[in-house]
Amino acid sequence: MKYADQGTPGLIPTELKARALYDQAVSIETSNFDVFAVNAVIEKLVKPYHGLPPDDAAAAKFLEGLDGKLDGYEAILSKQKYLAGNVNIL
């Protein structure tokens, strides 16, 4: 890694299987969770805060998608302690 000597040591695993689990968790978070969670928050909280009408249909769609992603998290967490594996790296 380019900056391996900087930052918090051990934050990103170096052992192959642990790194694969870490990469899987990061991928799930950024590709499958954030888009639904952020857009649901925008519709349900941000728009009303700024006096804009929320799109309830869009919010429901994002929350429904989020439920599916949380089911994926449950499947992973039923087999290991953390999304990134069983080892507490900090």
Phi and psi restraints in degrees (value plus and minus 20) as a CYANA .aco file:
   2 LYS   PHI     -82.8   -42.8
   2 LYS   PSI     -59.9   -19.9
   3 TYR   PHI    -138.3   -98.3
   3 TYR   PSI      20.9    60.9
   4 ALA   PHI     -80.7   -40.7
   4 ALA   PSI     -46.2    -6.2
   5 ASP   PHI    -110.3   -70.3
   5 ASP   PSI     -13.3    26.7
   6 GLN   PHI    -139.5   -99.5
   6 GLN   PSI     136.7   176.7
   7 GLY   PHI      66.6   106.6
   7 GLY   PSI    -183.3  -143.3
   8 THR   PHI    -101.2   -61.2
   8 THR   PSI      96.8   136.8
   9 PRO   PHI     -82.0   -42.0
   9 PRO   PSI     117.5   157.5
  10 GLY   PHI      61.6   101.6
  10 GLY   PSI     -19.4    20.6
  11 LEU   PHI     -85.8   -45.8
  11 LEU   PSI     -60.0   -20.0
  12 ILE   PHI    -129.6   -89.6
  12 ILE   PSI     100.9   140.9
  13 PRO   PHI     -82.0   -42.0
  13 PRO   PSI     131.3   171.3
  14 THR   PHI    -129.4   -89.4
  14 THR   PSI     -43.4    -3.4
  15 GLU   PHI     -85.8   -45.8
  15 GLU   PSI     119.6   159.6
  16 LEU   PHI     -75.7   -35.7
  16 LEU   PSI     -72.4   -32.4
  17 LYS   PHI     -86.8   -46.8
  17 LYS   PSI     -62.7   -22.7
  18 ALA   PHI     -82.1   -42.1
  18 ALA   PSI     -59.9   -19.9
  19 ARG   PHI     -86.1   -46.1
  19 ARG   PSI     -58.3   -18.3
  20 ALA   PHI     -83.7   -43.7
  20 ALA   PSI     -62.0   -22.0
  21 LEU   PHI     -85.9   -45.9
  21 LEU   PSI     -59.3   -19.3
  22 TYR   PHI     -82.0   -42.0
  22 TYR   PSI     -68.0   -28.0
  23 ASP   PHI     -82.4   -42.4
  23 ASP   PSI     -57.7   -17.7
  24 GLN   PHI     -81.8   -41.8
  24 GLN   PSI     -65.9   -25.9
  25 ALA   PHI     -83.1   -43.1
  25 ALA   PSI     -62.6   -22.6
  26 VAL   PHI     -83.3   -43.3
  26 VAL   PSI     -62.7   -22.7
  27 SER   PHI     -83.1   -43.1
  27 SER   PSI     -64.5   -24.5
  28 ILE   PHI     -80.4   -40.4
  28 ILE   PSI     -65.0   -25.0
  29 GLU   PHI     -82.5   -42.5
  29 GLU   PSI     -70.9   -30.9
  30 THR   PHI     -99.4   -59.4
  30 THR   PSI     -53.3   -13.3
  31 SER   PHI    -115.0   -75.0
  31 SER   PSI     -46.6    -6.6
  32 ASN   PHI    -140.0  -100.0
  32 ASN   PSI     -39.2     0.8
  33 PHE   PHI    -125.3   -85.3
  33 PHE   PSI     -72.2   -32.2
  34 ASP   PHI     -75.3   -35.3
  34 ASP   PSI     -64.9   -24.9
  35 VAL   PHI     -80.3   -40.3
  35 VAL   PSI     -58.9   -18.9
  36 PHE   PHI     -95.3   -55.3
  36 PHE   PSI     -65.4   -25.4
  37 ALA   PHI     -85.0   -45.0
  37 ALA   PSI     -67.5   -27.5
  38 VAL   PHI     -82.5   -42.5
  38 VAL   PSI     -65.6   -25.6
  39 ASN   PHI     -89.2   -49.2
  39 ASN   PSI     -53.4   -13.4
  40 ALA   PHI     -84.8   -44.8
  40 ALA   PSI     -62.3   -22.3
  41 VAL   PHI     -83.2   -43.2
  41 VAL   PSI     -61.0   -21.0
  42 ILE   PHI     -80.2   -40.2
  42 ILE   PSI     -67.8   -27.8
  43 GLU   PHI     -88.0   -48.0
  43 GLU   PSI     -61.2   -21.2
  44 LYS   PHI    -107.6   -67.6
  44 LYS   PSI     -46.6    -6.6
  45 LEU   PHI    -141.8  -101.8
  45 LEU   PSI     -70.1   -30.1
  46 VAL   PHI     -87.9   -47.9
  46 VAL   PSI     -70.0   -30.0
  47 LYS   PHI     -79.0   -39.0
  47 LYS   PSI     -70.2   -30.2
  48 PRO   PHI     -80.2   -40.2
  48 PRO   PSI     -56.8   -16.8
  49 TYR   PHI     -79.8   -39.8
  49 TYR   PSI     -56.5   -16.5
  50 HIS   PHI    -112.8   -72.8
  50 HIS   PSI      -7.9    32.1
  51 GLY   PHI      56.4    96.4
  51 GLY   PSI      -3.9    36.1
  52 LEU   PHI    -118.9   -78.9
  52 LEU   PSI     127.6   167.6
  53 PRO   PHI     -95.4   -55.4
  53 PRO   PSI     111.5   151.5
  54 PRO   PHI     -94.2   -54.2
  54 PRO   PSI     133.6   173.6
  55 ASP   PHI    -114.0   -74.0
  55 ASP   PSI      76.2   116.2
  56 ASP   PHI     -82.9   -42.9
  56 ASP   PSI     -53.8   -13.8
  57 ALA   PHI     -86.6   -46.6
  57 ALA   PSI     -62.9   -22.9
  58 ALA   PHI     -85.1   -45.1
  58 ALA   PSI     -62.5   -22.5
  59 ALA   PHI     -79.8   -39.8
  59 ALA   PSI     -63.9   -23.9
  60 ALA   PHI     -82.8   -42.8
  60 ALA   PSI     -59.2   -19.2
  61 LYS   PHI     -84.4   -44.4
  61 LYS   PSI     -64.4   -24.4
  62 PHE   PHI     -85.7   -45.7
  62 PHE   PSI     -61.0   -21.0
  63 LEU   PHI     -87.3   -47.3
  63 LEU   PSI     -56.0   -16.0
  64 GLU   PHI     -84.4   -44.4
  64 GLU   PSI     -63.5   -23.5
  65 GLY   PHI     -83.2   -43.2
  65 GLY   PSI     -58.4   -18.4
  66 LEU   PHI     -83.5   -43.5
  66 LEU   PSI     -58.0   -18.0
  67 ASP   PHI     -77.6   -37.6
  67 ASP   PSI     -62.0   -22.0
  68 GLY   PHI     -83.8   -43.8
  68 GLY   PSI     -59.0   -19.0
  69 LYS   PHI     -88.1   -48.1
  69 LYS   PSI     -59.2   -19.2
  70 LEU   PHI     -86.2   -46.2
  70 LEU   PSI     -52.4   -12.4
  71 ASP   PHI     -82.7   -42.7
  71 ASP   PSI     -58.6   -18.6
  72 GLY   PHI     -82.8   -42.8
  72 GLY   PSI     -61.8   -21.8
  73 TYR   PHI     -80.8   -40.8
  73 TYR   PSI     -63.2   -23.2
  74 GLU   PHI     -80.4   -40.4
  74 GLU   PSI     -60.9   -20.9
  75 ALA   PHI     -81.8   -41.8
  75 ALA   PSI     -62.8   -22.8
  76 ILE   PHI     -88.0   -48.0
  76 ILE   PSI     -65.8   -25.8
  77 LEU   PHI     -92.7   -52.7
  77 LEU   PSI     -33.8     6.2
  78 SER   PHI     -95.0   -55.0
  78 SER   PSI     -33.9     6.1
  79 LYS   PHI    -130.6   -90.6
  79 LYS   PSI     -35.7     4.3
  80 GLN   PHI    -172.0  -132.0
  80 GLN   PSI     140.5   180.5
  81 LYS   PHI     -90.6   -50.6
  81 LYS   PSI     -59.8   -19.8
  82 TYR   PHI    -144.7  -104.7
  82 TYR   PSI     140.5   180.5
  83 LEU   PHI     -78.1   -38.1
  83 LEU   PSI     -53.9   -13.9
  84 ALA   PHI    -113.0   -73.0
  84 ALA   PSI      -6.0    34.0
  85 GLY   PHI     101.3   141.3
  85 GLY   PSI    -189.5  -149.5
  86 ASN   PHI    -112.9   -72.9
  86 ASN   PSI     -32.4     7.6
  87 VAL   PHI    -109.1   -69.1
  87 VAL   PSI     109.1   149.1
  88 ASN   PHI    -102.5   -62.5
  88 ASN   PSI      88.9   128.9
  89 ILE   PHI    -104.7   -64.7
  89 ILE   PSI     -27.3    12.7
